[in-house]
Amino acid sequence: MKESDSSGDLFEKMGEFGKQMNLKIPPPAHKDLQASFVEHVPGESMKMKFKLQEKHENPGGVILGGYFSAYFDATMGPFSFIETGMWTVSLDINVCFIKPLKVSDGEVLIHARLISKTKSNLILHAEAYKGENELVATCTSRMLIMKPKG
């Protein structure tokens, strides 16, 4: 089993490299989503948590589906950067909703896994959990690895 990087300073470690590429690390969306890094297993997976916020609810009192996508994207984006050392963009992001999230759930844990990696693409799969490991959504995304200019 590969070593896990569970330090809360992962984005700081990425920061210098990102500055060379003129990237904002951590991504500004992480602040709004109240993201926190949980774990990275090199070549395999990454976990992040997001605080569930009232401002992200629909009129029925559940978290809007678009925020599920944001939680997944805000985990898969940094994970793809860590795995490739390059900036990546989503080609697609497909979310399957299973159960609702409510602010009273407190937070959601996203567990992203690397399925495939080529010279130009990544395929990632992720799962969203609330409470005691209760699956609420799944996601698959294809990421394009951007080559540096020049």
Backbone as a printed PyTorch tensor [residue, N CA C, xyz], in Angstrom:
tensor([[[  0.8450,  -1.1860,   0.0000],
         [  0.0000,   0.0000,   0.0000],
         [  0.8830,   1.2390,   0.0000]],

        [[  0.4840,   2.2210,  -0.7510],
         [  1.2560,   3.4460,  -0.8600],
         [  1.0480,   4.3250,   0.3560]],

        [[  2.0510,   5.1590,   0.6120],
         [  1.9940,   6.0700,   1.7470],
         [  0.9280,   7.1380,   1.5400]],

        [[  0.2530,   7.4810,   2.6040],
         [ -0.7850,   8.5100,   2.5570],
         [ -0.2130,   9.8500,   2.9850]],

        [[ -0.5410,  10.8970,   2.2180],
         [ -0.1730,  12.2600,   2.5990],
         [ -1.4000,  12.8560,   3.2600]],

        [[ -1.3880,  12.9200,   4.5810],
         [ -2.5690,  13.4110,   5.2750],
         [ -2.3350,  14.7680,   5.9130]],

        [[ -1.2450,  15.4440,   5.5290],
         [ -0.9960,  16.7590,   6.1120],
         [ -2.0030,  17.7670,   5.5890]],

        [[ -2.4020,  18.6940,   6.4390],
         [ -3.3290,  19.7420,   6.0380],
         [ -2.6770,  20.7890,   5.1720]],

        [[ -1.3930,  20.6530,   4.9000],
         [ -0.6470,  21.6510,   4.1380],
         [ -0.4480,  21.2560,   2.6880]],

        [[ -1.2460,  20.3530,   2.1710],
         [ -1.0500,  19.8840,   0.8100],
         [ -1.0880,  21.0280,  -0.1920]],

        [[ -2.0580,  21.9390,  -0.0390],
         [ -2.1470,  23.0450,  -0.9790],
         [ -0.9340,  23.9590,  -0.8780]],

        [[ -0.3860,  24.0910,   0.3240],
         [  0.8360,  24.8900,   0.4780],
         [  1.9780,  24.2510,  -0.2960]],

        [[  2.0710,  22.9290,  -0.2250],
         [  3.1090,  22.2130,  -0.9590],
         [  2.9490,  22.4170,  -2.4640]],

        [[  1.6950,  22.4860,  -2.9140],
         [  1.4130,  22.6760,  -4.3310],
         [  1.6250,  24.1220,  -4.7600]],

        [[  1.5740,  25.0400,  -3.7970],
         [  1.5720,  26.4620,  -4.0880],
         [  2.7260,  26.9610,  -4.9230]],

        [[  3.9400,  26.6000,  -4.5790],
         [  5.1090,  27.0920,  -5.3110],
         [  5.0830,  26.6320,  -6.7590]],

        [[  4.7550,  25.3630,  -6.9590],
         [  4.6810,  24.8440,  -8.3150],
         [  3.5750,  25.5510,  -9.0930]],

        [[  2.4460,  25.7670,  -8.4380],
         [  1.3250,  26.4510,  -9.0830],
         [  1.6680,  27.8780,  -9.4640]],

        [[  2.4290,  28.5670,  -8.6310],
         [  2.8320,  29.9420,  -8.9340],
         [  3.6360,  29.9990, -10.2190]],

        [[  4.4950,  29.0130, -10.4340],
         [  5.2920,  28.9520, -11.6550],
         [  4.3920,  28.8370, -12.8820]],

        [[  3.2270,  28.2370, -12.7140],
         [  2.2860,  28.0490, -13.8210],
         [  1.1980,  29.1140, -13.8150]],

        [[  1.3130,  30.0980, -12.9180],
         [  0.3390,  31.1810, -12.7900],
         [ -1.0540,  30.6520, -12.4270]],

        [[ -1.0900,  29.6830, -11.4950],
         [ -2.3440,  29.0960, -11.0300],
         [ -2.6540,  29.5810,  -9.6240]],

        [[ -3.9260,  29.6830,  -9.2890],
         [ -4.3700,  30.0810,  -7.9500],
         [ -4.5390,  28.8260,  -7.0970]],

        [[ -3.6490,  28.6600,  -6.1120],
         [ -3.7050,  27.4890,  -5.2440],
         [ -3.6490,  27.9600,  -3.8020]],

        [[ -4.6180,  27.5640,  -2.9540],
         [ -5.7650,  26.7390,  -3.3260],
         [ -6.7320,  27.5230,  -4.2140]],

        [[ -7.5410,  26.8110,  -4.9760],
         [ -8.5170,  27.4880,  -5.8220],
         [ -9.4630,  28.3460,  -4.9800]],

        [[ -9.8220,  29.5440,  -5.4580],
         [-10.7010,  30.4330,  -4.6890],
         [-12.0400,  29.7890,  -4.3010]],

        [[-12.5550,  28.8910,  -5.1120],
         [-13.8370,  28.2390,  -4.7960],
         [-13.7700,  27.4480,  -3.5000]],

        [[-12.5860,  26.9660,  -3.1450],
         [-12.4560,  26.1820,  -1.9180],
         [-12.8180,  26.9990,  -0.6760]],

        [[-12.5350,  28.2840,  -0.7250],
         [-12.8750,  29.1390,   0.4210],
         [-14.3920,  29.2330,   0.5720]],

        [[-15.0960,  29.5010,  -0.5360],
         [-16.5520,  29.6030,  -0.4780],
         [-17.1960,  28.2740,  -0.0780]],

        [[-16.6600,  27.1780,  -0.5720],
         [-17.2170,  25.8560,  -0.2730],
         [-16.7790,  25.3370,   1.0930]],

        [[-15.8970,  26.0800,   1.7660],
         [-15.3480,  25.6860,   3.0640],
         [-14.7690,  24.2700,   3.0030]],

        [[-13.8700,  24.1150,   2.0320],
         [-13.2230,  22.8340,   1.7880],
         [-12.0850,  22.5970,   2.7600]],

        [[-11.8890,  21.3410,   3.1090],
         [-10.7180,  20.9670,   3.8940],
         [-10.1580,  19.6460,   3.3640]],

        [[ -8.8570,  19.6280,   3.2440],
         [ -8.1420,  18.4500,   2.7730],
         [ -8.1590,  17.3670,   3.8480]],

        [[ -8.3700,  16.1050,   3.4320],
         [ -8.3870,  14.9930,   4.3710],
         [ -7.2070,  14.0580,   4.1290]],

        [[ -7.0520,  13.5800,   2.8830],
         [ -6.0370,  12.5560,   2.6310],
         [ -5.7200,  12.4630,   1.1490]],

        [[ -4.4600,  12.1570,   0.8480],
         [ -4.0390,  11.8580,  -0.5210],
         [ -3.1930,  10.5970,  -0.4920]],

        [[ -3.5640,   9.6230,  -1.3030],
         [ -2.7640,   8.4130,  -1.4910],
         [ -2.2280,   8.5050,  -2.9160]],

        [[ -0.9270,   8.7930,  -3.0750],
         [ -0.3580,   9.0150,  -4.4160],
         [ -0.6810,   7.8870,  -5.3940]],

        [[ -1.1340,   8.3030,  -6.5850],
         [ -1.4700,   7.3570,  -7.6400],
         [ -2.7770,   6.6310,  -7.4480]],

        [[ -3.4940,   6.9190,  -6.3540],
         [ -4.7250,   6.1840,  -6.0720],
         [ -5.9300,   7.0550,  -5.7810]],

        [[ -5.8460,   7.9100,  -4.7410],
         [ -7.0680,   8.5840,  -4.3190],
         [ -6.7890,   9.8740,  -3.5470]],

        [[ -7.8540,  10.6420,  -3.3530],
         [ -7.8100,  11.8480,  -2.5410],
         [ -9.1690,  12.0390,  -1.8930]],

        [[ -9.1520,  12.5320,  -0.6370],
         [-10.3860,  12.8090,   0.0910],
         [-10.3830,  14.2590,   0.5410]],

        [[-11.5560,  14.8910,   0.4350],
         [-11.7620,  16.2370,   0.9320],
         [-13.1340,  16.3140,   1.5820]],

        [[-13.2770,  17.2490,   2.5450],
         [-14.5660,  17.4940,   3.1970],
         [-15.0270,  18.9040,   2.8700]],

        [[-16.3540,  19.0860,   2.8440],
         [-16.9710,  20.3790,   2.5760],
         [-18.0680,  20.6170,   3.5980]],

        [[-18.0700,  21.8030,   4.1880],
         [-19.1100,  22.1790,   5.1450],
         [-20.3840,  22.4940,   4.3710]],

        [[-21.4990,  21.9350,   4.7870],
         [-22.7830,  22.1880,   4.1370],
         [-23.3480,  23.5000,   4.6760]],

        [[-23.7460,  24.3810,   3.7560],
         [-24.1380,  25.7340,   4.1290],
         [-25.5650,  26.0500,   3.6760]],

        [[-26.2680,  26.8100,   4.4950],
         [-27.6510,  27.1900,   4.2070],
         [-27.7770,  27.9240,   2.8700]],

        [[-26.7950,  28.7420,   2.5290],
         [-26.8610,  29.5060,   1.2740],
         [-26.8160,  28.6040,   0.0340]],

        [[-26.5350,  27.3070,   0.2160],
         [-26.4890,  26.3650,  -0.9000],
         [-27.7370,  25.4820,  -0.9710]],

        [[-28.7630,  25.8070,  -0.1690],
         [-30.0080,  25.0300,  -0.1600],
         [-30.9560,  25.4730,  -1.2690]],

        [[-31.7930,  24.5390,  -1.6970],
         [-32.9060,  24.8990,  -2.5750],
         [-34.0950,  25.2790,  -1.6900]],

        [[-35.2230,  25.7020,  -2.2680],
         [-36.3710,  26.0960,  -1.4420],
         [-36.9090,  24.9850,  -0.5390]],

        [[-36.6250,  23.7270,  -0.8780],
         [-37.0830,  22.6010,  -0.0690],
         [-36.1590,  22.2660,   1.0970]],

        [[-35.0650,  23.0180,   1.2360],
         [-34.1740,  22.8060,   2.3690],
         [-33.0950,  21.7610,   2.1650]],

        [[-32.8620,  21.3530,   0.9080],
         [-31.7660,  20.4220,   0.6380],
         [-30.7200,  21.1170,  -0.2320]],

        [[-29.5060,  20.6140,  -0.1800],
         [-28.4060,  21.2050,  -0.9430],
         [-28.6950,  21.0430,  -2.4400]],

        [[-28.5430,  22.1420,  -3.1850],
         [-28.7500,  22.1230,  -4.6350],
         [-27.8320,  21.0990,  -5.3050]],

        [[-28.3490,  20.4230,  -6.3170],
         [-27.5610,  19.4200,  -7.0370],
         [-26.2790,  19.9680,  -7.6330]],

        [[-26.3060,  21.2220,  -8.0620],
         [-25.1050,  21.8270,  -8.6330],
         [-23.9600,  21.8970,  -7.6460]],

        [[-24.2820,  21.9760,  -6.3570],
         [-23.2170,  21.9990,  -5.3530],
         [-22.5880,  20.6270,  -5.1770]],

        [[-23.3550,  19.5570,  -5.4070],
         [-22.7470,  18.2280,  -5.4310],
         [-21.6500,  18.2240,  -6.4970]],

        [[-21.9940,  18.7320,  -7.6800],
         [-21.0070,  18.7970,  -8.7650],
         [-19.8080,  19.6400,  -8.3640]],

        [[-20.0630,  20.7460,  -7.6780],
         [-18.9650,  21.6160,  -7.2330],
         [-18.0700,  20.8860,  -6.2360]],

        [[-18.6410,  20.1320,  -5.3030],
         [-17.8350,  19.3810,  -4.3350],
         [-16.9520,  18.3590,  -5.0630]],

        [[-17.5590,  17.6550,  -6.0250],
         [-16.7870,  16.6780,  -6.7950],
         [-15.6700,  17.3730,  -7.5770]],

        [[-16.0140,  18.4350,  -8.2910],
         [-15.0390,  19.1460,  -9.1250],
         [-13.9250,  19.7530,  -8.2720]],

        [[-14.2790,  20.2730,  -7.1040],
         [-13.2970,  20.9000,  -6.2180],
         [-12.3890,  19.8630,  -5.5480]],

        [[-12.7190,  18.6000,  -5.6720],
         [-11.8370,  17.5240,  -5.2080],
         [-11.0420,  16.9610,  -6.3860]],

        [[-11.7130,  16.7010,  -7.4910],
         [-11.0550,  16.0890,  -8.6460],
         [-10.0320,  17.0180,  -9.3050]],

        [[-10.3160,  18.3200,  -9.3180],
         [ -9.3760,  19.2610,  -9.9270],
         [ -8.0180,  19.2470,  -9.2440]],

        [[ -7.9670,  19.4960,  -7.9310],
         [ -6.6750,  19.4330,  -7.2370],
         [ -6.0290,  18.0410,  -7.3020]],

        [[ -6.8560,  16.9930,  -7.2220],
         [ -6.3170,  15.6300,  -7.3010],
         [ -5.6330,  15.4150,  -8.6470]],

        [[ -6.2750,  15.8670,  -9.7320],
         [ -5.6700,  15.6960, -11.0540],
         [ -4.3740,  16.4970, -11.1800]],

        [[ -4.3400,  17.6890, -10.5670],
         [ -3.1200,  18.5070, -10.5850],
         [ -1.9920,  17.8020,  -9.8340]],

        [[ -2.3070,  17.2460,  -8.6790],
         [ -1.2970,  16.5310,  -7.8810],
         [ -0.7570,  15.3340,  -8.6520]],

        [[ -1.6480,  14.6110,  -9.3120],
         [ -1.2460,  13.3880, -10.0090],
         [ -0.4570,  13.6460, -11.2850]],

        [[ -0.6950,  14.7610, -11.9450],
         [ -0.0390,  15.0260, -13.2310],
         [  1.0400,  16.0970, -13.1520]],

        [[  0.9670,  16.9640, -12.1440],
         [  1.8690,  18.1060, -12.0890],
         [  1.5410,  19.1330, -13.1490]],

        [[  0.3470,  19.0170, -13.7170],
         [ -0.0950,  19.9070, -14.7960],
         [ -1.5000,  20.4100, -14.4840]],

        [[ -1.8440,  21.5320, -15.0980],
         [ -3.1910,  22.0540, -15.0350],
         [ -4.0850,  21.1410, -15.8580]],

        [[ -5.2950,  20.8800, -15.3710],
         [ -6.2500,  20.0360, -16.0970],
         [ -7.5900,  20.7590, -16.2000]],

        [[ -8.3920,  20.3410, -17.1560],
         [ -9.7590,  20.8580, -17.2990],
         [-10.7150,  19.6790, -17.4500]],

        [[-11.9230,  19.8670, -16.9640],
         [-12.9460,  18.8180, -17.0610],
         [-13.4880,  18.7490, -18.4770]],

        [[-13.4980,  17.5650, -19.0460],
         [-14.1680,  17.3450, -20.3310],
         [-15.6430,  17.0540, -20.0880]],

        [[-15.9200,  16.3620, -18.9930],
         [-17.2970,  16.1160, -18.5740],
         [-17.2880,  15.7580, -17.0970]],

        [[-18.4540,  15.8920, -16.5000],
         [-18.6210,  15.5100, -15.0960],
         [-20.0550,  14.9890, -14.9680]],

        [[-20.1740,  13.7100, -14.6560],
         [-21.4790,  13.0540, -14.5950],
         [-21.7840,  12.6530, -13.1600]],

        [[-22.8620,  13.2140, -12.6190],
         [-23.2300,  12.9820, -11.2280],
         [-24.5070,  12.1500, -11.1580]],

        [[-24.4970,  11.1580, -10.2710],
         [-25.6750,  10.3480,  -9.9890],
         [-26.0900,  10.6330,  -8.5490]],

        [[-27.2630,  11.2060,  -8.3710],
         [-27.7660,  11.5520,  -7.0430],
         [-28.4780,  10.3560,  -6.4260]],

        [[-28.1730,  10.0610,  -5.1750],
         [-28.7550,   8.9070,  -4.4930],
         [-29.6510,   9.3480,  -3.3430]],

        [[-29.1320,  10.2410,  -2.4900],
         [-29.8810,  10.7480,  -1.3410],
         [-29.5970,  12.2360,  -1.1890]],

        [[-30.5210,  12.9770,  -0.5850],
         [-30.2990,  14.4190,  -0.4030],
         [-29.2940,  14.7120,   0.7160]],

        [[-28.7130,  15.9040,   0.6280],
         [-27.8820,  16.4460,   1.6970],
         [-28.6150,  17.6210,   2.3050]],

        [[-28.5400,  17.7640,   3.6230],
         [-29.1200,  18.9020,   4.3260],
         [-28.0410,  19.5480,   5.1760]],

        [[-28.2180,  20.8200,   5.4790],
         [-27.2600,  21.5240,   6.3230],
         [-27.0750,  20.7800,   7.6490]],

        [[-28.1390,  20.1820,   8.1490],
         [-28.0530,  19.4410,   9.4130],
         [-27.1210,  18.2320,   9.3340]],

        [[-26.7730,  17.8010,   8.1120],
         [-25.7970,  16.7150,   7.9540],
         [-24.3780,  17.1850,   8.2870]],

        [[-24.1690,  18.4930,   8.3370],
         [-22.8860,  19.0490,   8.7470],
         [-21.8630,  19.1810,   7.6520]],

        [[-21.4570,  18.0590,   7.0910],
         [-20.4460,  18.0970,   6.0330],
         [-20.6140,  16.9010,   5.1230]],

        [[-19.9510,  16.9890,   3.9770],
         [-19.9360,  15.8900,   3.0250],
         [-18.4720,  15.5340,   2.7630]],

        [[-18.1830,  14.2400,   2.7020],
         [-16.8510,  13.7460,   2.3930],
         [-16.8370,  13.2560,   0.9540]],

        [[-15.8800,  13.7520,   0.1750],
         [-15.7110,  13.3030,  -1.2110],
         [-14.4600,  12.4340,  -1.2710]],

        [[-14.6230,  11.2430,  -1.8200],
         [-13.5040,  10.3090,  -1.9920],
         [-13.3310,  10.0620,  -3.4880]],

        [[-12.2870,  10.6660,  -4.0670],
         [-12.0140,  10.5430,  -5.5030],
         [-10.9310,   9.4910,  -5.7260]],

        [[-11.1020,   8.7160,  -6.8020],
         [-10.1360,   7.6680,  -7.1450],
         [ -9.7020,   7.8150,  -8.6020]],

        [[ -8.4330,   7.5140,  -8.8440],
         [ -7.8900,   7.5150, -10.1970],
         [ -8.2220,   6.1790, -10.8550]],

        [[ -8.9440,   6.2430, -11.9660],
         [ -9.3290,   5.0310, -12.6930],
         [ -8.3550,   4.7600, -13.8340]],

        [[ -7.9880,   5.8230, -14.5800],
         [ -7.1180,   5.6780, -15.7460],
         [ -6.3130,   6.9530, -15.9440]],

        [[ -5.0770,   6.7890, -16.3910],
         [ -4.2060,   7.9380, -16.6710],
         [ -3.4130,   7.6560, -17.9420]],

        [[ -3.5510,   8.5650, -18.9240],
         [ -2.7580,   8.4970, -20.1410],
         [ -1.9340,   9.7820, -20.2290]],

        [[ -1.2380,   9.9800, -21.3410],
         [ -0.4530,  11.2050, -21.5160],
         [ -1.3240,  12.4490, -21.5950]],

        [[ -2.5730,  12.2830, -22.0250],
         [ -3.4190,  13.4570, -22.2380],
         [ -4.7030,  13.4970, -21.4160]],

        [[ -5.0870,  12.3930, -20.7860],
         [ -6.3660,  12.3460, -20.0780],
         [ -6.2770,  11.5700, -18.7650]],

        [[ -7.2010,  11.9200, -17.8750],
         [ -7.4360,  11.1510, -16.6630],
         [ -8.9130,  10.7810, -16.6340]],

        [[ -9.2140,   9.6400, -16.0750],
         [-10.5960,   9.2950, -15.7540],
         [-10.6350,   9.1040, -14.2420]],

        [[-11.5330,   9.8480, -13.6000],
         [-11.6690,   9.8070, -12.1520],
         [-13.0870,   9.3860, -11.7760]],

        [[-13.2090,   8.7070, -10.6720],
         [-14.5120,   8.3460, -10.1190],
         [-14.5140,   8.8050,  -8.6680]],

        [[-15.6340,   9.3270,  -8.2170],
         [-15.7130,   9.7970,  -6.8290],
         [-17.0540,   9.4300,  -6.2220]],

        [[-17.0480,   9.3750,  -4.9010],
         [-18.2560,   9.1020,  -4.1350],
         [-18.3890,  10.1550,  -3.0500]],

        [[-19.6340,  10.5300,  -2.7570],
         [-19.9320,  11.5010,  -1.7040],
         [-20.6300,  10.7760,  -0.5620]],

        [[-20.1540,  11.0580,   0.6560],
         [-20.7010,  10.4090,   1.8500],
         [-21.1030,  11.4440,   2.8820]],

        [[-22.1800,  11.1450,   3.5980],
         [-22.5610,  11.9540,   4.7590],
         [-22.5770,  11.0440,   5.9710]],

        [[-22.5040,  11.6490,   7.1460],
         [-22.6160,  10.8910,   8.3900],
         [-21.6420,   9.7410,   8.4870]],

        [[-22.1500,   8.6200,   8.9000],
         [-21.3260,   7.4220,   9.0980],
         [-21.2470,   6.5990,   7.8150]],

        [[-20.5630,   7.1610,   6.8160],
         [-20.2990,   6.4390,   5.5700],
         [-21.5670,   6.1350,   4.7570]],

        [[-22.5190,   7.0760,   4.7450],
         [-23.7540,   6.9130,   3.9810],
         [-23.5820,   7.5340,   2.5970]],

        [[-23.6160,   6.7020,   1.5570],
         [-23.4130,   7.1530,   0.1790],
         [-24.5870,   8.0210,  -0.2720]],

        [[-24.2830,   9.2350,  -0.7720],
         [-25.3370,  10.1460,  -1.2250],
         [-25.2490,  10.4740,  -2.7140]],

        [[-24.0710,  10.2720,  -3.3420],
         [-23.9280,  10.5490,  -4.7730],
         [-22.6320,   9.9290,  -5.2820]],

        [[-22.5920,   9.6940,  -6.5960],
         [-21.3690,   9.2380,  -7.2590],
         [-21.0940,  10.1470,  -8.4430]],

        [[-19.8670,  10.1100,  -8.9230],
         [-19.4790,  10.9890, -10.0260],
         [-18.3480,  10.3440, -10.8220]],

        [[-18.3870,  10.5420, -12.1190],
         [-17.2830,  10.1600, -13.0040],
         [-16.9420,  11.3760, -13.8460]],

        [[-15.6420,  11.5930, -14.0430],
         [-15.2010,  12.7310, -14.8360],
         [-13.9910,  12.3660, -15.6810]],

        [[-13.9680,  12.9230, -16.8970],
         [-12.7790,  12.8250, -17.7530],
         [-12.0970,  14.1880, -17.6850]],

        [[-10.7990,  14.1720, -17.4520],
         [-10.0160,  15.3980, -17.3200],
         [ -8.9700,  15.4380, -18.4210]],

        [[ -8.8430,  16.5830, -19.0810],
         [ -7.8270,  16.7950, -20.1060],
         [ -6.6040,  17.4250, -19.4510]],

        [[ -5.4470,  16.8450, -19.6710],
         [ -4.1910,  17.3820, -19.1300],
         [ -3.6970,  18.4450, -20.0910]],

        [[ -3.5660,  19.6670, -19.6000],
         [ -3.1460,  20.7990, -20.4340],
         [ -1.6180,  20.8410, -20.5030]],

        [[ -1.1120,  20.9350, -21.7110],
         [  0.3440,  21.0120, -21.9070],
         [  0.7860,  22.4520, -21.7520]],

        [[  1.9780,  22.6740, -21.1880],
         [  2.4660,  24.0620, -21.0630],
         [  2.7170,  24.6810, -22.4340]],

        [[  2.5050,  25.9770, -22.5230],
         [  2.7610,  26.6990, -23.7730],
         [  4.2560,  26.8410, -23.9660]],

        [[  4.6570,  26.7780, -25.2210],
         [  6.0650,  27.0370, -25.5180],
         [  6.8360,  25.9140, -25.9470]]])
